[in-house]
Amino acid sequence: MQKTIERREVREEDNPEIRALMHAMLNGDTYTSLQAISALGALGAPAVGPLVQALLAVDRDARWAVAMALARTGTEAVEPLVGVVLVADDEVKNPAIWALAEIGDPRAVEPLVGTLRTSRSECCRALTAAALLKLGDPAGIAEVEKTFEQSGEGFRGLAMEALEGT
C-alpha cells in the first residue's frame, strides 16, 4: 500500500496539466491566472498536493492565488490546509485560513479556534476570527465573542473588516 501512495504522489507532482496550470496561475496575467485557478480547482484532489507545496514555497503575493485555487478544490484541501495552519508561520498561515473559510468545512473550526487563542499576530487573529464567524459553528462563534470581549473594539473592527472581505 505504501508504494501505491508514493506513486500517486509522484504522478500528481509530475502531471503536466497541473504543472502547466500552476505555471499559468503564478506567471500569467490576471485573466490567465484566474482561468488557471478555476481549472486547478476543477481538478480537485490531484491538484491539492502540488498546490499545498506551492503555498509553502512561493512568495507572499503568489500565496493568495494558490489559496484561491485550494479553496476551489473544496473539501479535499481541508486536512492539508489545517496542517499548514497548525505548523506554518503567519505569512503562510493567513492564506490557508482564508481558504478554509471559503471551503466552509466544519473540520476547520477546532484548529482555527486554537490559532485564535495562540497566534501572536493581530492580523492573523483577526483573519481567524473572521473565518470562524464565516464558518458559523457555535463553538467558533463563542470563542470569537470571548476574544472580542478580551481584545476590545479595535480588534473587533479588524475582524469585521476581514469578514467583509471574505
Number of C-alpha atoms within 10 A of each C-alpha: 5 6 8 9 10 10 11 12 15 12 12 18 19 12 14 11 15 21 17 11 21 24 13 19 25 21 12 15 10 12 11 15 20 18 15 23 25 19 20 27 20 15 15 18 17 20 26 28 17 21 25 21 13 17 24 17 12 14 12 13 10 15 24 19 21 28 26 20 30 35 28 23 26 20 18 18 25 24 13 18 25 21 14 21 23 14 10 14 14 18 14 21 25 23 27 30 28 24 26 32 27 19 20 21 15 15 13 23 25 15 17 25 21 15 20 23 15 10 15 11 13 14 17 21 25 26 28 32 32 27 29 30 22 18 20 16 16 12 13 26 20 15 19 25 15 11 18 18 12 10 12 10 11 10 19 19 13 18 25 17 14 18 20 10 10 14
